[in-house]
Amino acid sequence: MTPLLVLKNGRADAIQQVTEALHNAGLQVIPSFDSRRTRIDKTDFSCPHHGTAVCTCHIVVLLVYKSEEQPATLIVYGQDDDTWVSLASSPNLRPSAALQAQIKNSLTLEIMK
């Protein structure tokens, strides 16, 4: 996946910025996965990037809807202070070209201004 956007700030700020930009563009955003919520027992966890139990990696999956269309899936991945926002695509679940363009434009215009 090629990132639509790379942000140099904390993950929580990035997720909030992305969500607000999409809402401002008239899109509905529903979080469907958050890696932080899956870590039940942190004592058995070892980060594959850091090699320690203390981990700054964070993955959030956002479903982005426009009216009755097939949703787009955004993957927001953060590590340390960098965050990458990517549009997931598969042959069976592909959002319309118009929705993809609206997402790209809203993220570029709102966040990068």
MODELLER restraints for C-alpha pairs under 7 A, 6 or more apart:
rsr = mdl.restraints
at = mdl.atoms
rsr.add(forms.Gaussian(group=physical.xy_distance, feature=features.Distance(at['CA:1:A'], at['CA:86:A']), mean=6.45, stdev=0.5))
rsr.add(forms.Gaussian(group=physical.xy_distance, feature=features.Distance(at['CA:1:A'], at['CA:88:A']), mean=6.95, stdev=0.5))
rsr.add(forms.Gaussian(group=physical.xy_distance, feature=features.Distance(at['CA:2:A'], at['CA:86:A']), mean=6.31, stdev=0.5))
rsr.add(forms.Gaussian(group=physical.xy_distance, feature=features.Distance(at['CA:3:A'], at['CA:84:A']), mean=5.86, stdev=0.5))
rsr.add(forms.Gaussian(group=physical.xy_distance, feature=features.Distance(at['CA:3:A'], at['CA:85:A']), mean=5.36, stdev=0.5))
rsr.add(forms.Gaussian(group=physical.xy_distance, feature=features.Distance(at['CA:3:A'], at['CA:86:A']), mean=4.35, stdev=0.5))
rsr.add(forms.Gaussian(group=physical.xy_distance, feature=features.Distance(at['CA:4:A'], at['CA:85:A']), mean=5.66, stdev=0.5))
rsr.add(forms.Gaussian(group=physical.xy_distance, feature=features.Distance(at['CA:4:A'], at['CA:86:A']), mean=5.25, stdev=0.5))
rsr.add(forms.Gaussian(group=physical.xy_distance, feature=features.Distance(at['CA:4:A'], at['CA:87:A']), mean=6.93, stdev=0.5))
rsr.add(forms.Gaussian(group=physical.xy_distance, feature=features.Distance(at['CA:4:A'], at['CA:104:A']), mean=6.75, stdev=0.5))
rsr.add(forms.Gaussian(group=physical.xy_distance, feature=features.Distance(at['CA:5:A'], at['CA:84:A']), mean=5.90, stdev=0.5))
rsr.add(forms.Gaussian(group=physical.xy_distance, feature=features.Distance(at['CA:5:A'], at['CA:85:A']), mean=5.18, stdev=0.5))
rsr.add(forms.Gaussian(group=physical.xy_distance, feature=features.Distance(at['CA:6:A'], at['CA:83:A']), mean=5.66, stdev=0.5))
rsr.add(forms.Gaussian(group=physical.xy_distance, feature=features.Distance(at['CA:6:A'], at['CA:84:A']), mean=4.60, stdev=0.5))
rsr.add(forms.Gaussian(group=physical.xy_distance, feature=features.Distance(at['CA:6:A'], at['CA:85:A']), mean=6.38, stdev=0.5))
rsr.add(forms.Gaussian(group=physical.xy_distance, feature=features.Distance(at['CA:7:A'], at['CA:14:A']), mean=6.97, stdev=0.5))
rsr.add(forms.Gaussian(group=physical.xy_distance, feature=features.Distance(at['CA:7:A'], at['CA:82:A']), mean=5.82, stdev=0.5))
rsr.add(forms.Gaussian(group=physical.xy_distance, feature=features.Distance(at['CA:7:A'], at['CA:83:A']), mean=5.02, stdev=0.5))
rsr.add(forms.Gaussian(group=physical.xy_distance, feature=features.Distance(at['CA:7:A'], at['CA:84:A']), mean=6.43, stdev=0.5))
rsr.add(forms.Gaussian(group=physical.xy_distance, feature=features.Distance(at['CA:8:A'], at['CA:81:A']), mean=5.85, stdev=0.5))
rsr.add(forms.Gaussian(group=physical.xy_distance, feature=features.Distance(at['CA:8:A'], at['CA:82:A']), mean=4.76, stdev=0.5))
rsr.add(forms.Gaussian(group=physical.xy_distance, feature=features.Distance(at['CA:8:A'], at['CA:83:A']), mean=6.41, stdev=0.5))
rsr.add(forms.Gaussian(group=physical.xy_distance, feature=features.Distance(at['CA:9:A'], at['CA:81:A']), mean=5.16, stdev=0.5))
rsr.add(forms.Gaussian(group=physical.xy_distance, feature=features.Distance(at['CA:9:A'], at['CA:82:A']), mean=5.97, stdev=0.5))
rsr.add(forms.Gaussian(group=physical.xy_distance, feature=features.Distance(at['CA:9:A'], at['CA:83:A']), mean=7.00, stdev=0.5))
rsr.add(forms.Gaussian(group=physical.xy_distance, feature=features.Distance(at['CA:10:A'], at['CA:81:A']), mean=5.04, stdev=0.5))
rsr.add(forms.Gaussian(group=physical.xy_distance, feature=features.Distance(at['CA:10:A'], at['CA:82:A']), mean=6.87, stdev=0.5))
rsr.add(forms.Gaussian(group=physical.xy_distance, feature=features.Distance(at['CA:11:A'], at['CA:78:A']), mean=5.53, stdev=0.5))
rsr.add(forms.Gaussian(group=physical.xy_distance, feature=features.Distance(at['CA:11:A'], at['CA:83:A']), mean=6.15, stdev=0.5))
rsr.add(forms.Gaussian(group=physical.xy_distance, feature=features.Distance(at['CA:14:A'], at['CA:83:A']), mean=6.88, stdev=0.5))
rsr.add(forms.Gaussian(group=physical.xy_distance, feature=features.Distance(at['CA:17:A'], at['CA:111:A']), mean=6.78, stdev=0.5))
rsr.add(forms.Gaussian(group=physical.xy_distance, feature=features.Distance(at['CA:18:A'], at['CA:107:A']), mean=6.60, stdev=0.5))
rsr.add(forms.Gaussian(group=physical.xy_distance, feature=features.Distance(at['CA:19:A'], at['CA:29:A']), mean=6.52, stdev=0.5))
rsr.add(forms.Gaussian(group=physical.xy_distance, feature=features.Distance(at['CA:21:A'], at['CA:106:A']), mean=6.00, stdev=0.5))
rsr.add(forms.Gaussian(group=physical.xy_distance, feature=features.Distance(at['CA:21:A'], at['CA:107:A']), mean=5.97, stdev=0.5))
rsr.add(forms.Gaussian(group=physical.xy_distance, feature=features.Distance(at['CA:21:A'], at['CA:110:A']), mean=5.55, stdev=0.5))
rsr.add(forms.Gaussian(group=physical.xy_distance, feature=features.Distance(at['CA:21:A'], at['CA:111:A']), mean=6.88, stdev=0.5))
rsr.add(forms.Gaussian(group=physical.xy_distance, feature=features.Distance(at['CA:22:A'], at['CA:103:A']), mean=6.75, stdev=0.5))
rsr.add(forms.Gaussian(group=physical.xy_distance, feature=features.Distance(at['CA:22:A'], at['CA:106:A']), mean=6.22, stdev=0.5))
rsr.add(forms.Gaussian(group=physical.xy_distance, feature=features.Distance(at['CA:25:A'], at['CA:106:A']), mean=6.08, stdev=0.5))
rsr.add(forms.Gaussian(group=physical.xy_distance, feature=features.Distance(at['CA:27:A'], at['CA:64:A']), mean=6.56, stdev=0.5))
rsr.add(forms.Gaussian(group=physical.xy_distance, feature=features.Distance(at['CA:27:A'], at['CA:65:A']), mean=5.77, stdev=0.5))
rsr.add(forms.Gaussian(group=physical.xy_distance, feature=features.Distance(at['CA:27:A'], at['CA:66:A']), mean=5.36, stdev=0.5))
rsr.add(forms.Gaussian(group=physical.xy_distance, feature=features.Distance(at['CA:28:A'], at['CA:64:A']), mean=5.69, stdev=0.5))
rsr.add(forms.Gaussian(group=physical.xy_distance, feature=features.Distance(at['CA:28:A'], at['CA:65:A']), mean=5.02, stdev=0.5))
rsr.add(forms.Gaussian(group=physical.xy_distance, feature=features.Distance(at['CA:28:A'], at['CA:66:A']), mean=6.48, stdev=0.5))
rsr.add(forms.Gaussian(group=physical.xy_distance, feature=features.Distance(at['CA:29:A'], at['CA:62:A']), mean=6.38, stdev=0.5))
rsr.add(forms.Gaussian(group=physical.xy_distance, feature=features.Distance(at['CA:29:A'], at['CA:63:A']), mean=5.72, stdev=0.5))
rsr.add(forms.Gaussian(group=physical.xy_distance, feature=features.Distance(at['CA:29:A'], at['CA:64:A']), mean=4.68, stdev=0.5))
rsr.add(forms.Gaussian(group=physical.xy_distance, feature=features.Distance(at['CA:29:A'], at['CA:65:A']), mean=6.41, stdev=0.5))
rsr.add(forms.Gaussian(group=physical.xy_distance, feature=features.Distance(at['CA:30:A'], at['CA:62:A']), mean=5.62, stdev=0.5))
rsr.add(forms.Gaussian(group=physical.xy_distance, feature=features.Distance(at['CA:30:A'], at['CA:63:A']), mean=5.14, stdev=0.5))
rsr.add(forms.Gaussian(group=physical.xy_distance, feature=features.Distance(at['CA:30:A'], at['CA:64:A']), mean=6.54, stdev=0.5))
rsr.add(forms.Gaussian(group=physical.xy_distance, feature=features.Distance(at['CA:31:A'], at['CA:61:A']), mean=5.97, stdev=0.5))
rsr.add(forms.Gaussian(group=physical.xy_distance, feature=features.Distance(at['CA:31:A'], at['CA:62:A']), mean=4.43, stdev=0.5))
rsr.add(forms.Gaussian(group=physical.xy_distance, feature=features.Distance(at['CA:31:A'], at['CA:63:A']), mean=6.19, stdev=0.5))
rsr.add(forms.Gaussian(group=physical.xy_distance, feature=features.Distance(at['CA:32:A'], at['CA:61:A']), mean=5.56, stdev=0.5))
rsr.add(forms.Gaussian(group=physical.xy_distance, feature=features.Distance(at['CA:32:A'], at['CA:62:A']), mean=5.73, stdev=0.5))
rsr.add(forms.Gaussian(group=physical.xy_distance, feature=features.Distance(at['CA:32:A'], at['CA:63:A']), mean=6.60, stdev=0.5))
rsr.add(forms.Gaussian(group=physical.xy_distance, feature=features.Distance(at['CA:33:A'], at['CA:60:A']), mean=5.45, stdev=0.5))
rsr.add(forms.Gaussian(group=physical.xy_distance, feature=features.Distance(at['CA:33:A'], at['CA:61:A']), mean=5.00, stdev=0.5))
rsr.add(forms.Gaussian(group=physical.xy_distance, feature=features.Distance(at['CA:34:A'], at['CA:59:A']), mean=5.93, stdev=0.5))
rsr.add(forms.Gaussian(group=physical.xy_distance, feature=features.Distance(at['CA:34:A'], at['CA:60:A']), mean=4.51, stdev=0.5))
rsr.add(forms.Gaussian(group=physical.xy_distance, feature=features.Distance(at['CA:34:A'], at['CA:61:A']), mean=6.64, stdev=0.5))
rsr.add(forms.Gaussian(group=physical.xy_distance, feature=features.Distance(at['CA:35:A'], at['CA:58:A']), mean=5.93, stdev=0.5))
rsr.add(forms.Gaussian(group=physical.xy_distance, feature=features.Distance(at['CA:35:A'], at['CA:59:A']), mean=5.30, stdev=0.5))
rsr.add(forms.Gaussian(group=physical.xy_distance, feature=features.Distance(at['CA:35:A'], at['CA:60:A']), mean=6.43, stdev=0.5))
rsr.add(forms.Gaussian(group=physical.xy_distance, feature=features.Distance(at['CA:36:A'], at['CA:58:A']), mean=6.57, stdev=0.5))
rsr.add(forms.Gaussian(group=physical.xy_distance, feature=features.Distance(at['CA:42:A'], at['CA:53:A']), mean=6.87, stdev=0.5))
rsr.add(forms.Gaussian(group=physical.xy_distance, feature=features.Distance(at['CA:43:A'], at['CA:53:A']), mean=6.97, stdev=0.5))
rsr.add(forms.Gaussian(group=physical.xy_distance, feature=features.Distance(at['CA:45:A'], at['CA:53:A']), mean=5.45, stdev=0.5))
rsr.add(forms.Gaussian(group=physical.xy_distance, feature=features.Distance(at['CA:46:A'], at['CA:52:A']), mean=5.04, stdev=0.5))
rsr.add(forms.Gaussian(group=physical.xy_distance, feature=features.Distance(at['CA:46:A'], at['CA:53:A']), mean=4.76, stdev=0.5))
rsr.add(forms.Gaussian(group=physical.xy_distance, feature=features.Distance(at['CA:47:A'], at['CA:53:A']), mean=6.10, stdev=0.5))
rsr.add(forms.Gaussian(group=physical.xy_distance, feature=features.Distance(at['CA:47:A'], at['CA:55:A']), mean=5.81, stdev=0.5))
rsr.add(forms.Gaussian(group=physical.xy_distance, feature=features.Distance(at['CA:56:A'], at['CA:79:A']), mean=5.53, stdev=0.5))
rsr.add(forms.Gaussian(group=physical.xy_distance, feature=features.Distance(at['CA:56:A'], at['CA:80:A']), mean=5.20, stdev=0.5))
rsr.add(forms.Gaussian(group=physical.xy_distance, feature=features.Distance(at['CA:57:A'], at['CA:78:A']), mean=5.43, stdev=0.5))
rsr.add(forms.Gaussian(group=physical.xy_distance, feature=features.Distance(at['CA:57:A'], at['CA:79:A']), mean=4.31, stdev=0.5))
rsr.add(forms.Gaussian(group=physical.xy_distance, feature=features.Distance(at['CA:57:A'], at['CA:80:A']), mean=6.57, stdev=0.5))
rsr.add(forms.Gaussian(group=physical.xy_distance, feature=features.Distance(at['CA:58:A'], at['CA:77:A']), mean=5.72, stdev=0.5))
rsr.add(forms.Gaussian(group=physical.xy_distance, feature=features.Distance(at['CA:58:A'], at['CA:78:A']), mean=5.02, stdev=0.5))
rsr.add(forms.Gaussian(group=physical.xy_distance, feature=features.Distance(at['CA:58:A'], at['CA:79:A']), mean=6.49, stdev=0.5))
rsr.add(forms.Gaussian(group=physical.xy_distance, feature=features.Distance(at['CA:59:A'], at['CA:75:A']), mean=7.00, stdev=0.5))
rsr.add(forms.Gaussian(group=physical.xy_distance, feature=features.Distance(at['CA:59:A'], at['CA:76:A']), mean=5.68, stdev=0.5))
rsr.add(forms.Gaussian(group=physical.xy_distance, feature=features.Distance(at['CA:59:A'], at['CA:77:A']), mean=4.52, stdev=0.5))
rsr.add(forms.Gaussian(group=physical.xy_distance, feature=features.Distance(at['CA:59:A'], at['CA:78:A']), mean=6.41, stdev=0.5))
rsr.add(forms.Gaussian(group=physical.xy_distance, feature=features.Distance(at['CA:60:A'], at['CA:75:A']), mean=5.95, stdev=0.5))
rsr.add(forms.Gaussian(group=physical.xy_distance, feature=features.Distance(at['CA:60:A'], at['CA:76:A']), mean=5.14, stdev=0.5))
rsr.add(forms.Gaussian(group=physical.xy_distance, feature=features.Distance(at['CA:60:A'], at['CA:77:A']), mean=6.53, stdev=0.5))
rsr.add(forms.Gaussian(group=physical.xy_distance, feature=features.Distance(at['CA:61:A'], at['CA:73:A']), mean=6.82, stdev=0.5))
rsr.add(forms.Gaussian(group=physical.xy_distance, feature=features.Distance(at['CA:61:A'], at['CA:74:A']), mean=5.75, stdev=0.5))
rsr.add(forms.Gaussian(group=physical.xy_distance, feature=features.Distance(at['CA:61:A'], at['CA:75:A']), mean=4.70, stdev=0.5))
rsr.add(forms.Gaussian(group=physical.xy_distance, feature=features.Distance(at['CA:61:A'], at['CA:76:A']), mean=6.27, stdev=0.5))
rsr.add(forms.Gaussian(group=physical.xy_distance, feature=features.Distance(at['CA:62:A'], at['CA:73:A']), mean=5.79, stdev=0.5))
rsr.add(forms.Gaussian(group=physical.xy_distance, feature=features.Distance(at['CA:62:A'], at['CA:74:A']), mean=5.07, stdev=0.5))
rsr.add(forms.Gaussian(group=physical.xy_distance, feature=features.Distance(at['CA:62:A'], at['CA:75:A']), mean=6.42, stdev=0.5))
rsr.add(forms.Gaussian(group=physical.xy_distance, feature=features.Distance(at['CA:63:A'], at['CA:71:A']), mean=6.02, stdev=0.5))
rsr.add(forms.Gaussian(group=physical.xy_distance, feature=features.Distance(at['CA:63:A'], at['CA:72:A']), mean=5.76, stdev=0.5))
rsr.add(forms.Gaussian(group=physical.xy_distance, feature=features.Distance(at['CA:63:A'], at['CA:73:A']), mean=4.79, stdev=0.5))
rsr.add(forms.Gaussian(group=physical.xy_distance, feature=features.Distance(at['CA:63:A'], at['CA:74:A']), mean=6.38, stdev=0.5))
rsr.add(forms.Gaussian(group=physical.xy_distance, feature=features.Distance(at['CA:64:A'], at['CA:71:A']), mean=5.27, stdev=0.5))
rsr.add(forms.Gaussian(group=physical.xy_distance, feature=features.Distance(at['CA:64:A'], at['CA:72:A']), mean=5.02, stdev=0.5))
rsr.add(forms.Gaussian(group=physical.xy_distance, feature=features.Distance(at['CA:64:A'], at['CA:73:A']), mean=6.22, stdev=0.5))
rsr.add(forms.Gaussian(group=physical.xy_distance, feature=features.Distance(at['CA:65:A'], at['CA:71:A']), mean=4.68, stdev=0.5))
rsr.add(forms.Gaussian(group=physical.xy_distance, feature=features.Distance(at['CA:65:A'], at['CA:72:A']), mean=6.60, stdev=0.5))
rsr.add(forms.Gaussian(group=physical.xy_distance, feature=features.Distance(at['CA:70:A'], at['CA:95:A']), mean=5.40, stdev=0.5))
rsr.add(forms.Gaussian(group=physical.xy_distance, feature=features.Distance(at['CA:71:A'], at['CA:95:A']), mean=5.81, stdev=0.5))
rsr.add(forms.Gaussian(group=physical.xy_distance, feature=features.Distance(at['CA:72:A'], at['CA:95:A']), mean=5.13, stdev=0.5))
rsr.add(forms.Gaussian(group=physical.xy_distance, feature=features.Distance(at['CA:73:A'], at['CA:87:A']), mean=5.95, stdev=0.5))
rsr.add(forms.Gaussian(group=physical.xy_distance, feature=features.Distance(at['CA:73:A'], at['CA:88:A']), mean=5.36, stdev=0.5))
rsr.add(forms.Gaussian(group=physical.xy_distance, feature=features.Distance(at['CA:74:A'], at['CA:85:A']), mean=6.77, stdev=0.5))
rsr.add(forms.Gaussian(group=physical.xy_distance, feature=features.Distance(at['CA:74:A'], at['CA:86:A']), mean=5.61, stdev=0.5))
rsr.add(forms.Gaussian(group=physical.xy_distance, feature=features.Distance(at['CA:74:A'], at['CA:87:A']), mean=4.66, stdev=0.5))
rsr.add(forms.Gaussian(group=physical.xy_distance, feature=features.Distance(at['CA:74:A'], at['CA:88:A']), mean=5.90, stdev=0.5))
rsr.add(forms.Gaussian(group=physical.xy_distance, feature=features.Distance(at['CA:75:A'], at['CA:85:A']), mean=5.77, stdev=0.5))
rsr.add(forms.Gaussian(group=physical.xy_distance, feature=features.Distance(at['CA:75:A'], at['CA:86:A']), mean=5.21, stdev=0.5))
rsr.add(forms.Gaussian(group=physical.xy_distance, feature=features.Distance(at['CA:75:A'], at['CA:87:A']), mean=6.34, stdev=0.5))
rsr.add(forms.Gaussian(group=physical.xy_distance, feature=features.Distance(at['CA:75:A'], at['CA:88:A']), mean=6.73, stdev=0.5))
rsr.add(forms.Gaussian(group=physical.xy_distance, feature=features.Distance(at['CA:76:A'], at['CA:83:A']), mean=6.83, stdev=0.5))
rsr.add(forms.Gaussian(group=physical.xy_distance, feature=features.Distance(at['CA:76:A'], at['CA:84:A']), mean=5.78, stdev=0.5))
rsr.add(forms.Gaussian(group=physical.xy_distance, feature=features.Distance(at['CA:76:A'], at['CA:85:A']), mean=4.59, stdev=0.5))
rsr.add(forms.Gaussian(group=physical.xy_distance, feature=features.Distance(at['CA:76:A'], at['CA:86:A']), mean=6.53, stdev=0.5))
rsr.add(forms.Gaussian(group=physical.xy_distance, feature=features.Distance(at['CA:77:A'], at['CA:83:A']), mean=5.56, stdev=0.5))
rsr.add(forms.Gaussian(group=physical.xy_distance, feature=features.Distance(at['CA:77:A'], at['CA:84:A']), mean=5.24, stdev=0.5))
rsr.add(forms.Gaussian(group=physical.xy_distance, feature=features.Distance(at['CA:77:A'], at['CA:85:A']), mean=6.51, stdev=0.5))
rsr.add(forms.Gaussian(group=physical.xy_distance, feature=features.Distance(at['CA:78:A'], at['CA:84:A']), mean=6.30, stdev=0.5))
